[in-house]
Amino acid sequence: MILAIESSCDETALAFFDPHVGLSGEWVHSQMALHEIYGGVVPDLATREHLRAIGPLLGLAARGPGWERVSAIAVTYGPGLAACLAMGVAAAKSLAHTLRVPVIGVNHLRGHVWSPLIALHAESPLQFDERLAALLPHLGLIVSGGNTLLFTVDCHRQVAVLSSTRDDAAGEALDKGAKLLGLGYPGGPLIEKLAAGGRSDAFDFPRGIGRKDELDFSFSGLKTSLRYLLEKLPATEVLARRADLCASYQQAVVDALARKTRAALRQGGGRFQSVGLSGGVANNGPLRAAIAAEAQRARAPFFAAEPRHTGDNAAMIAFAAWVDRAGADATAGTSLRIQPSAALA
């Protein structure tokens, strides 16, 4: 049984994962309401909330059916906010010392890499390795507030980055766009809600890097384009057409992500046996539909992380500690160090 701890940003989370059964418990303390007041995550407040929440969450986990069978503690060591990561790693080391089990350091991004396949494991834990082998090589897309990148997983479960964003991440662009439009935080879900009542072709926003052979993303121009447009439009028109603005802005983000995924699939020449989508922005309905359509066009099975596993969560950390043998850092307690700027690969 693996007990995982996730504290990279503004969610304190624990999870139990048994390779023979699957997830047997998940606990999350969300700080969204706290940071919403400030329009974004405040690191000092986030650290304080982690310190306040970790004890009660561990108390709940200790009363669960898996505590006596814990054989390892998995914990996020990066990327993320330094003080938040340090709190989680310190808790993991203390638990590992008390329970006399090893600590497994997990890269938060590699947790996102594997999160779409948690449901596949749940369907048939004993046949998972065999089923996974048939889905490799795999093309994945991580879309979050801090990261936007395409990656591959080869037949040996080795992860390699194909492309990333040259400036803003897609989730960051959505949040900044929402701020320009006078919406709250987090902006992505609010834009999606308003976009449902608007026309996605009402305004023409840039789609980032247009070259078909270029896989990198860019969203800074999109944000700038919205700012210039809002400066030109009368305030009354902005308010009256906010749904159209949201729909058009969101569509520009979705189109950019879908086009680069399509280009990667095309450049792969049919070698990818599955396509995955993960990260906080993976909850966006139009984006899920667009990437699913690209996978269907390439005749590859599509896997999207379940909604509760798209944001910061401990389930993906526990799962990655087991499935990602090459990427997980199995180490004795005191040697694990945080890496706030850790890359995927």
N, C-alpha and C positions, 0 to 999 in steps of 0.2 A: 504494500500500500504506500503510495506517495502522497505526502501532504505538501501542498504548494502554497506559497505566499507571493502575492503581487502587490507592490506599493510604489510603482514607478512614477505616478502622477497624483491623480485626485480620487482614486478608488482604492480602498483597503479590501483585499479579497483573499479568501482561503478556499481550498478545494481538496477533496480526496479523490484519488484515481487508483483503481485496481486494474492492472493490465488484463486480468482474466474476466473482469466483470464490466468495467467502465467507471464512469463518475458515480460516486456514492454520496456526495455531499458538496454543496457550494454555499458560501456565505459572502456577501458583499455589503460594504458600507460606502454609500455614494456621498460625495461632497458637492454635487452639482448645485444644490440650493444655496450653499454657502458662497461659492464662487460666482454664481449668477449675479449676485449683488454688485460685484466688481467688474463684470464683463469679461472675465477670464480667470485662469488659475493663478492664485497668489501663493508662491512657494512656501513662505513661512506658515501661512494658515493651513496649507495642505499637510505639511509635516506635523503640525500640532494635532490635526484631525487624525492622522495615522496613529500617533501615539495614544490618542484617546480611544480609538476604535479597536486596535489590535488585541487588547486584553479580552474585552467581551466577546469578540469573534472567536478567539482561541478557546474561550470558555464554552461556547456553543459547539465547536468542533470536538472538544474533549469529551462532551457528553454524547457524541455520535458513535455509530457502530464501528468505525474504522480506526479509532485512536489507538487501541491496543495492538493493532497490526501494522502501524507505521514503520516502514523499513528505510525511508529516506525523506529528507526535507528538500524540496525544490524551491528555488527563490529567484526572482528577477534581479539581475545585477546591473542591467542597463539595456538600452539607453533610457534616460529619464531624468528627473530632478534629483540632484545629488543627495540632498538631505532625506528625501523620501525613500530613495533606494537604500541609503545607509540604515534607515530604520528597519526596513524589511530584512536586509541581510543580517543585521544584529539580532533580530528576533529569530531568524532561521538558525544562526549559530548557537544561540542559547538553547533552543529546542533540541537541536542535534546533540549538543553536549548532555542535556538532561536525559534524552531518550537513547543516547549512545548509537546514533545512526549517522550516516554520511550526509553532507550537504551537496546538492546538485545545483550549480549555477546555470541559469537559463537566460539567454538573450531574449528580451521582450519581443523583438521583431521575429525571431524564429518561432515564438509562440504563435504569432499571427500567421506565419507560414503554414503551420500544421492545423490551425483551428478549423478550417473547413472540413477536415477529415475526422473530427471528433464524432460526428454523427455516423459516419461509415463504420467506425469502430464499435459504436453502440449497437449497430444492427447485428453484428456478428463478431464479437471479440476474438474468438478462437480462429477465425478465418481471415482476420484483418491483414496479416502480413502477406498472405497469398493474394488477397484482393488489391492491396496497395501496389504490389509488384506489377499488376496488370495496368495500373494507372500511371506508371512512370515511363518516360519522362513527363513531368508535370510543369505547366506554366501557371504562375500565380501572380496576382495583382493585390498589393497592399495599399489601401487608401485610408489615410487617417489625418488628424490635425497636424501631425508633425512629419509624416512620411508619405510619399507616393512613389512606388517603385514596382517594376516588373522583375520577376525572378524565375529561376528554373530549379527543379529538383530532379537529379538524374537517377538512373537505375540503382545507384549505390546510396541514395538518400543524401547526396551532397548538394548543398544549396549554392547557387551562384546568382549574382545580381546582373540582370540584363540592362536595366536603365533606371534612372531616378529623376527627381525634379531638379531643375537647375536653380530654382528660386523658392517660391512658396509651394507648400504642399496643397493638395486639392481641398482638404478639410480646412486648412488655414484660409484659403481663398474664399470658401463658403462663409466662414465665420467673419472675415473682414468685409465681405460683400453685405452680409446681414447688418453689420455695424453701420456701414455707409447708408443703408436703407432705413436705419432707425429701429432695427429689430433687436431682440435680446440675445442672450448667450445660453447655450451654444447655438450658433446661427444656422448650421446645416439643417436640422430638423424644422426650424421655423421657415426657412426658405422653401423647403419641400412642401410644407403644409400650405403656404400661400400659392406656390407654383401650381398646385392642383387646380386652382381656379383661374389660371392665366394661360396665355398663348406663348408657346415656346419659340415661335418665329416672329414675335412682335418686335424684337430688337436684335440687331446683328452684332454679337460679341465675338472677339477673336478666339480661336481654338488652339492657341499656343504654337508650338513648332510644327509647321505644315509639311515639311519634307517627309515623304513616305518611307524613306530608308532610315530616318532618324527616330529612335525609340525614346529619347529623353522627353520629359514633360516640362512645361513652363506655364505658370499661372499668374505671374506678376503683371503681365500685360492685360490680362482679363480684369483684374482688380482696378488697374489704372483706367481702363476703358470705361468701367462703370462710374468711377469718380468723375471723369470728364463729362460723361453723359448727364449725371445728376446735377452738375454745375450749370449745364445749359438748360435743363428742363425747369419750368416753373414749379414751385413747391406743390401747388394744387394738382398739377399733372402727375408729379411723382406719386402723390398719395392716391390719386385716382387709378393709376396704372401700376401700382406696386405688385399686383399679382402677375402682370405681364413681365415686369422687370425681373421678378424672382424666377419665373418659368424660363425666360430667355437666358438668364445668367446661369441657372442650374443646368440647362441643356448644353451650354458651352462647355461646362465642366465634364458632363457625361460624355459628350461627343469626343472631347480630347482623350479621355480615358479609353473609350471604346476603340477609337482609331488606332491608338498605339498598341492596344491589345491585338487588334486585327493585324497590324503590321508585324508584330512578333510571331503570331501564328503563321502568317504567310512566309516569313523568313525561316521559320522552323521547318517548312516543307513537309508538313504532315507528321513530324516525329512526336509531337506532343500528344499524349494519350489521355490527358485530362486538363481542365482549366479550373482555377480556384480564385475566389474573391474574399478578402478579409480586411480587417481594420474598421474603425468606427464609422467611416463613411459608407461601408458596405451595407449598412442598414437602409440606405437610400433606395427607394423602390425603382425609380427610373434607371439608376445605375445597375442594379441587380438584373433588371430586364435586359439592358443593353449588353452586358457582358455575357449573360446567358445566351443571347442571340448570336454573339460572336462565337461562342463555344459550339452552338448548334451548327452554325455555318461551317465550322471546321470539323464537324462530326466527332467532337470530343465531349465526354461527360463533363457536366458543370457542377462544381461544389462551392457553395457559399456558406460562410460561417453562420451558425444560428444567431439570431439577434442578441441573445444574452452573452454570446462569445465573440462579438465584434469589437467591443470596447475593451478597456482594461479589465481582465478577469484572470482568476487563478486557475480555472479549468484548463486553459490553453497552456499555461506554464507547467502544470502537472503532466499533461499529455505530451508536450514537447520533451520533457525530461525523460520520458520513456521511449517515444518513437524516434526522436532525433539523437540517436546514439553518437553520431559524429559531431554534432554541434553542442551538445550539453557538456558542461564542465563538471565532471564528477570529481570532487575534491574534499579533502578532510577540512573540517570547519574553519580553522583560522586562516587558511591561505586564500580564501575567496575575497576578492576586492570589487568594489563597485566600479562601473565604467559608464558614466553619464552620457558619453558621446559614442557609445559602442555602435558599430556598423553591423549590417545584417551578415555580410560575408567579406 
